């Protein structure tokens, strides 16, 4: 009685193993923000965040992007900070995009591509 149960369990595990091993593919996005003075490019996968920071004596620039895929679209949460000498600015935005989308954000242009 025990032998048929063990062999059935082994057979079932062998048949299911390939299906369990497959992981869903994750979409990766290339998000670029270009302004007159800087260009940031962030590579971010679905349900993750990426950031880039550039510092110099007179200028500091920071961009954080979080992506949340929703069907054919991606919801991007953006956080941007800049400092030029004593002037500081902070921007936060949320955009819903598809690959090839572009957006105007104050002094820059945001573009989104699927990789």
Steps between C-alpha positions, in 0.01 A plus 500: 500500500783738582690432176220628265460818711874571490527436128194721434648779710832473320331502159289803594803693624693422179210621285447821699866597551547677163185707551602598850852594388377751240496853632292774339699732276566844641479806278788744524463871422760756397389835643690808386462855627677761289530868596717783366778416747463130585393165363404215733430144386354246740442132423212372711309170506134450584425539873840650574674836531820644360685823567787709375683785672760744367692731734746780439604807698235728345237250386320196634239301311302194616232291327311200642256298286267222617310286246172314543381314190126504430421299188641678195581809707750579772440739789818693573548684828769766464687692768747764383718741696743758366729757661691774317716697743232621746188427288324172576202335331301185569255334261277200546288361219307191399455413133331210325701408193553250222826428321590796283312754714647844567391758757594861574597551865569866585848553354549155350368225279436149630509204261409135568610196300458128558822304490 
